Amino acid sequence: MRLIAFRQVGGFNAEVIAGEEPELCVRLRGTGWKIMRLDSEMTWHDAAMTRFRQWWRRAKRAGYAYAQGAALHGAPPERHWVRETTRIWLWGGMVPLVTLLLVGFVGIPGLILLTLYGLLWAKTFLNALRKKRKLSVAALWATAGYSLCAL
């Protein structure tokens, strides 16, 4: 990146715990700079997670980063990470709550709502395959929560 652009926006925001580059890009675009991506892989990020606790901590951090990004830059025109934050609230909070309420009020038919999770799994799995991920990786992303730990 250009040093003058980096300095103009004050560099990285020290308050941002994750997703520093996307947040920086929002501020760069806001001052008139353009963000251009090279059509070439420059890095490869291997989280090397082998235990559930590692994934859980990363998922919590990513969720916080999404919420923080939406709080900082969620207003139009950027709407930075508003969609991701909304999805977290919907799938992690509202759908389970509504499912429990429906089961409590109408019994077993309320469990039909759980099929939405199956649909989300299938959608995530197919999206990962479209991104040319291995079958095993696609299944892991779908199972572990692709929206929180996508590379």
Backbone as CSV, one residue per row, in Angstrom:
resi,resn,N_x,N_y,N_z,CA_x,CA_y,CA_z,C_x,C_y,C_z
1,MET,0.841,-1.169,0.000,0.000,0.000,0.000,0.884,1.229,0.000
2,ARG,0.326,2.309,-0.359,1.088,3.552,-0.388,1.213,4.116,1.025
3,LEU,2.413,4.485,1.383,2.688,5.010,2.714,1.895,6.286,2.974
4,ILE,1.766,7.128,1.969,1.031,8.384,2.143,-0.444,8.111,2.480
5,ALA,-1.018,7.107,1.849,-2.411,6.750,2.136,-2.528,6.187,3.555
6,PHE,-1.610,5.317,3.910,-1.601,4.712,5.248,-1.508,5.791,6.321
7,ARG,-0.612,6.735,6.119,-0.447,7.824,7.091,-1.655,8.754,7.112
8,GLN,-2.250,8.978,5.954,-3.390,9.890,5.858,-4.561,9.422,6.721
9,VAL,-4.771,8.127,6.812,-5.896,7.615,7.604,-5.483,7.228,9.025
10,GLY,-4.226,7.484,9.371,-3.779,7.215,10.730,-3.346,5.783,10.985
11,GLY,-3.072,5.042,9.919,-2.608,3.664,10.080,-3.706,2.740,10.579
12,PHE,-3.273,1.618,11.140,-4.231,0.653,11.676,-4.879,1.207,12.943
13,ASN,-6.128,0.871,13.147,-6.862,1.280,14.337,-6.500,0.331,15.475
14,ALA,-5.840,0.840,16.509,-5.382,0.008,17.624,-6.540,-0.597,18.417
15,GLU,-7.743,-0.056,18.274,-8.908,-0.571,18.998,-9.503,-1.819,18.342
16,VAL,-9.181,-2.050,17.087,-9.754,-3.172,16.341,-8.986,-4.445,16.683
17,ILE,-9.698,-5.476,17.198,-9.020,-6.683,17.672,-8.786,-7.718,16.577
18,ALA,-9.527,-7.631,15.497,-9.374,-8.553,14.368,-9.993,-7.889,13.149
19,GLY,-9.580,-8.316,11.966,-10.112,-7.710,10.749,-9.547,-6.317,10.514
20,GLU,-8.280,-6.144,10.877,-7.657,-4.827,10.776,-7.563,-4.329,9.337
21,GLU,-7.233,-5.227,8.417,-7.066,-4.796,7.025,-8.391,-4.344,6.401
22,PRO,-9.481,-5.108,6.555,-10.743,-4.620,5.986,-11.181,-3.284,6.591
23,GLU,-10.965,-3.107,7.890,-11.340,-1.850,8.536,-10.500,-0.703,7.982
24,LEU,-9.205,-0.944,7.794,-8.318,0.059,7.201,-8.789,0.413,5.791
25,CYS,-9.188,-0.592,5.025,-9.654,-0.350,3.651,-10.913,0.512,3.622
26,VAL,-11.796,0.330,4.602,-12.998,1.175,4.679,-12.586,2.633,4.835
27,ARG,-11.643,2.887,5.721,-11.196,4.265,5.941,-10.442,4.814,4.739
28,LEU,-9.652,3.973,4.076,-8.949,4.427,2.868,-9.936,4.827,1.778
29,ARG,-10.952,3.973,1.551,-11.968,4.309,0.542,-12.707,5.588,0.915
30,GLY,-12.940,5.771,2.218,-13.646,6.964,2.685,-12.906,8.256,2.431
31,THR,-11.596,8.177,2.253,-10.809,9.385,1.952,-10.459,9.492,0.471
32,GLY,-11.055,8.617,-0.337,-10.871,8.732,-1.782,-9.866,7.776,-2.401
33,TRP,-9.183,6.982,-1.604,-8.243,6.017,-2.167,-9.001,4.836,-2.741
34,LYS,-8.381,4.149,-3.674,-8.979,2.955,-4.258,-8.241,1.728,-3.764
35,ILE,-8.998,0.680,-3.533,-8.420,-0.589,-3.107,-8.416,-1.502,-4.321
36,MET,-7.250,-1.969,-4.685,-7.128,-2.867,-5.833,-6.560,-4.187,-5.340
37,ARG,-7.116,-5.266,-5.834,-6.648,-6.591,-5.450,-5.898,-7.225,-6.608
38,LEU,-4.823,-7.883,-6.277,-4.071,-8.613,-7.287,-4.745,-9.960,-7.525
39,ASP,-4.749,-10.382,-8.748,-5.332,-11.674,-9.089,-4.279,-12.766,-8.897
40,SER,-3.736,-12.795,-7.701,-2.675,-13.739,-7.399,-2.660,-13.973,-5.894
41,GLU,-2.468,-15.215,-5.495,-2.411,-15.523,-4.077,-1.089,-15.010,-3.524
42,MET,-1.166,-14.139,-2.522,0.032,-13.540,-1.948,0.426,-14.211,-0.631
43,THR,-0.543,-14.707,0.102,-0.284,-15.363,1.384,-1.232,-16.528,1.531
44,TRP,-0.920,-17.382,2.474,-1.814,-18.474,2.825,-1.863,-18.523,4.331
45,HIS,-3.059,-18.440,4.882,-3.238,-18.411,6.325,-3.639,-19.796,6.803
46,ASP,-2.805,-20.378,7.629,-3.113,-21.681,8.206,-3.274,-21.484,9.703
47,ALA,-4.498,-21.577,10.176,-4.769,-21.357,11.591,-4.259,-22.513,12.449
48,ALA,-3.988,-23.658,11.836,-3.462,-24.831,12.542,-4.279,-25.161,13.781
49,MET,-5.582,-25.127,13.654,-6.450,-25.457,14.775,-6.713,-26.952,14.783
50,THR,-6.433,-27.564,15.905,-6.637,-29.003,16.014,-7.586,-29.363,17.153
51,ARG,-7.967,-28.378,17.957,-8.871,-28.634,19.079,-10.068,-27.693,19.018
52,PHE,-11.183,-28.181,19.566,-12.413,-27.394,19.570,-12.212,-26.053,20.259
53,ARG,-11.494,-26.048,21.365,-11.293,-24.802,22.104,-10.619,-23.735,21.234
54,GLN,-9.668,-24.142,20.410,-8.996,-23.201,19.516,-10.002,-22.593,18.542
55,TRP,-10.838,-23.452,17.960,-11.846,-22.951,17.030,-12.812,-22.026,17.750
56,TRP,-13.245,-22.397,18.952,-14.219,-21.616,19.707,-13.676,-20.215,20.008
57,ARG,-12.429,-20.141,20.431,-11.828,-18.841,20.738,-11.723,-17.981,19.477
58,ARG,-11.377,-18.608,18.370,-11.283,-17.858,17.110,-12.663,-17.397,16.669
59,ALA,-13.668,-18.239,16.826,-15.035,-17.872,16.449,-15.531,-16.698,17.289
60,LYS,-15.258,-16.722,18.576,-15.668,-15.604,19.446,-14.979,-14.310,19.025
61,ARG,-13.703,-14.407,18.739,-12.933,-13.235,18.315,-13.469,-12.681,16.991
62,ALA,-13.756,-13.578,16.064,-14.290,-13.148,14.769,-15.669,-12.508,14.934
63,GLY,-16.508,-13.098,15.767,-17.825,-12.516,16.016,-17.716,-11.121,16.599
64,TYR,-16.804,-10.958,17.539,-16.577,-9.639,18.130,-16.083,-8.658,17.067
65,ALA,-15.168,-9.137,16.213,-14.634,-8.268,15.156,-15.734,-7.832,14.190
66,TYR,-16.633,-8.759,13.834,-17.754,-8.388,12.960,-18.609,-7.307,13.620
67,ALA,-18.938,-7.514,14.891,-19.767,-6.541,15.602,-19.055,-5.197,15.718
68,GLN,-17.767,-5.237,15.992,-17.000,-4.006,16.108,-16.926,-3.272,14.771
69,GLY,-16.701,-4.017,13.692,-16.658,-3.396,12.366,-17.987,-2.770,11.987
70,ALA,-19.079,-3.460,12.308,-20.410,-2.910,12.015,-20.675,-1.670,12.856
71,ALA,-20.229,-1.684,14.116,-20.431,-0.517,14.976,-19.634,0.689,14.477
72,LEU,-18.432,0.439,13.985,-17.583,1.539,13.507,-18.015,2.075,12.145
73,HIS,-18.361,1.163,11.227,-18.591,1.560,9.831,-19.855,0.937,9.239
74,GLY,-20.848,0.662,10.065,-22.050,-0.011,9.584,-23.038,0.880,8.854
75,ALA,-22.874,2.164,8.979,-23.786,3.088,8.310,-23.534,3.086,6.804
76,PRO,-24.573,3.420,6.008,-24.364,3.522,4.564,-23.340,4.611,4.260
77,PRO,-22.611,4.516,3.205,-22.732,3.548,2.129,-21.949,2.256,2.387
78,GLU,-21.025,2.245,3.350,-20.170,1.070,3.536,-20.921,-0.158,4.042
79,ARG,-21.726,0.010,5.090,-22.455,-1.116,5.711,-21.476,-2.248,6.044
80,HIS,-20.314,-1.856,6.570,-19.215,-2.787,6.853,-19.644,-3.835,7.880
81,TRP,-19.654,-5.079,7.477,-19.933,-6.263,8.276,-21.314,-6.263,8.942
82,VAL,-22.229,-5.471,8.413,-23.599,-5.477,8.932,-24.271,-6.807,8.590
83,ARG,-24.076,-7.276,7.376,-24.688,-8.551,6.957,-24.184,-9.706,7.821
84,GLU,-22.883,-9.757,8.047,-22.299,-10.839,8.838,-22.814,-10.806,10.286
85,THR,-22.883,-9.604,10.851,-23.377,-9.463,12.217,-24.847,-9.868,12.309
86,THR,-25.625,-9.478,11.327,-27.039,-9.855,11.300,-27.187,-11.366,11.215
87,ARG,-26.382,-12.022,10.395,-26.437,-13.485,10.271,-26.099,-14.174,11.595
88,ILE,-25.120,-13.639,12.316,-24.757,-14.212,13.606,-25.941,-14.128,14.566
89,TRP,-26.579,-12.963,14.638,-27.745,-12.805,15.520,-28.888,-13.717,15.089
90,LEU,-29.107,-13.814,13.796,-30.206,-14.642,13.298,-29.976,-16.119,13.596
91,TRP,-28.864,-16.666,13.111,-28.623,-18.111,13.223,-28.163,-18.544,14.609
92,GLY,-27.501,-17.654,15.325,-27.011,-18.024,16.649,-27.942,-17.657,17.778
93,GLY,-28.889,-16.779,17.507,-29.784,-16.328,18.567,-31.256,-16.500,18.274
94,MET,-31.708,-15.889,17.200,-33.145,-15.857,16.931,-33.709,-17.226,16.542
95,VAL,-33.048,-17.926,15.640,-33.585,-19.229,15.206,-33.644,-20.210,16.374
96,PRO,-32.600,-20.339,17.195,-32.732,-21.241,18.347,-33.828,-20.808,19.330
97,LEU,-33.947,-19.504,19.567,-34.975,-19.010,20.482,-36.378,-19.300,19.953
98,VAL,-36.607,-18.993,18.688,-37.918,-19.256,18.084,-38.213,-20.756,18.072
99,THR,-37.185,-21.566,17.815,-37.365,-23.022,17.829,-37.815,-23.492,19.205
100,LEU,-37.150,-23.030,20.242,-37.533,-23.417,21.601,-38.951,-22.957,21.943
101,LEU,-39.288,-21.740,21.534,-40.637,-21.238,21.793,-41.685,-22.071,21.050
102,LEU,-41.406,-22.387,19.781,-42.361,-23.183,19.007,-42.531,-24.585,19.594
103,VAL,-41.439,-25.190,20.005,-41.535,-26.525,20.605,-42.363,-26.438,21.879
104,GLY,-42.165,-25.371,22.654,-42.931,-25.199,23.889,-44.413,-24.989,23.651
105,PHE,-44.758,-24.287,22.573,-46.163,-23.976,22.316,-46.877,-24.991,21.434
106,VAL,-46.201,-25.519,20.431,-46.889,-26.418,19.493,-46.311,-27.825,19.483
107,GLY,-45.315,-28.076,20.321,-44.764,-29.421,20.409,-43.817,-29.756,19.272
108,ILE,-43.813,-31.013,18.911,-42.873,-31.549,17.932,-42.899,-30.818,16.587
109,PRO,-44.051,-30.365,16.073,-44.006,-29.650,14.785,-43.077,-28.434,14.794
110,GLY,-42.837,-27.885,15.981,-41.919,-26.760,16.062,-40.497,-27.139,15.712
111,LEU,-40.176,-28.404,15.809,-38.826,-28.861,15.475,-38.534,-28.767,13.981
112,ILE,-39.570,-28.607,13.191,-39.368,-28.452,11.748,-38.435,-27.283,11.455
113,LEU,-38.475,-26.296,12.345,-37.606,-25.137,12.171,-36.135,-25.539,12.164
114,LEU,-35.817,-26.643,12.817,-34.426,-27.095,12.832,-33.918,-27.459,11.435
115,THR,-34.829,-27.725,10.523,-34.400,-28.028,9.161,-33.674,-26.839,8.529
116,LEU,-33.925,-25.640,9.062,-33.213,-24.466,8.548,-31.709,-24.604,8.759
117,TYR,-31.325,-25.234,9.858,-29.901,-25.452,10.083,-29.325,-26.414,9.046
118,GLY,-30.088,-27.409,8.679,-29.646,-28.316,7.619,-29.477,-27.595,6.301
119,LEU,-30.398,-26.698,6.014,-30.296,-25.912,4.786,-29.075,-24.990,4.819
120,LEU,-28.809,-24.391,5.981,-27.634,-23.540,6.110,-26.361,-24.357,5.917
121,TRP,-26.322,-25.563,6.481,-25.160,-26.426,6.318,-24.931,-26.718,4.836
122,ALA,-26.001,-27.092,4.141,-25.884,-27.422,2.722,-25.414,-26.216,1.909
123,LYS,-25.953,-25.052,2.207,-25.559,-23.833,1.491,-24.074,-23.540,1.710
124,THR,-23.630,-23.631,2.954,-22.231,-23.369,3.279,-21.321,-24.395,2.620
125,PHE,-21.711,-25.649,2.656,-20.947,-26.727,2.043,-20.779,-26.492,0.548
126,LEU,-21.882,-26.186,-0.135,-21.833,-25.960,-1.587,-21.018,-24.710,-1.935
127,ASN,-21.134,-23.655,-1.120,-20.332,-22.450,-1.362,-18.846,-22.746,-1.251
128,ALA,-18.472,-23.560,-0.266,-17.059,-23.916,-0.113,-16.575,-24.742,-1.307
129,LEU,-17.416,-25.651,-1.791,-17.044,-26.435,-2.975,-16.882,-25.536,-4.189
130,ARG,-17.749,-24.533,-4.322,-17.642,-23.589,-5.434,-16.336,-22.797,-5.367
131,LYS,-15.817,-22.627,-4.156,-14.539,-21.920,-3.983,-13.356,-22.873,-4.140
132,LYS,-13.635,-24.056,-4.676,-12.609,-25.052,-4.984,-11.933,-25.623,-3.728
133,ARG,-12.661,-25.676,-2.620,-12.128,-26.301,-1.413,-12.301,-27.804,-1.504
134,LYS,-11.436,-28.538,-0.822,-11.553,-29.986,-0.775,-12.866,-30.368,-0.104
135,LEU,-13.346,-31.565,-0.411,-14.583,-32.060,0.175,-14.527,-32.039,1.703
136,SER,-13.416,-32.500,2.262,-13.284,-32.544,3.723,-13.271,-31.145,4.332
137,VAL,-12.631,-30.202,3.655,-12.583,-28.821,4.145,-13.972,-28.192,4.065
138,ALA,-14.668,-28.434,2.969,-16.027,-27.900,2.818,-16.934,-28.420,3.928
139,ALA,-16.828,-29.701,4.231,-17.647,-30.284,5.300,-17.285,-29.684,6.651
140,LEU,-15.997,-29.462,6.891,-15.565,-28.863,8.152,-16.092,-27.442,8.284
141,TRP,-15.975,-26.654,7.216,-16.480,-25.282,7.267,-17.971,-25.272,7.555
142,ALA,-18.714,-26.123,6.882,-20.157,-26.154,7.081,-20.508,-26.576,8.499
143,THR,-19.771,-27.507,9.035,-20.059,-28.013,10.367,-19.598,-27.051,11.451
144,ALA,-18.444,-26.461,11.271,-17.869,-25.606,12.305,-18.397,-24.172,12.259
145,GLY,-19.016,-23.792,11.196,-19.542,-22.443,11.109,-18.745,-21.586,10.151
146,TYR,-18.930,-21.804,8.871,-18.190,-21.101,7.815,-18.276,-19.593,7.988
147,SER,-19.423,-19.065,8.396,-19.559,-17.612,8.485,-18.631,-17.010,9.515
148,LEU,-18.141,-17.826,10.466,-17.250,-17.293,11.479,-15.789,-17.597,11.212
149,CYS,-15.515,-18.633,10.442,-14.098,-18.992,10.321,-13.660,-19.166,8.874
150,ALA,-14.286,-18.485,7.957,-13.858,-18.568,6.562,-12.505,-17.915,6.390
151,LEU,-11.689,-18.497,5.565,-10.370,-17.915,5.324,-10.454,-16.869,4.248
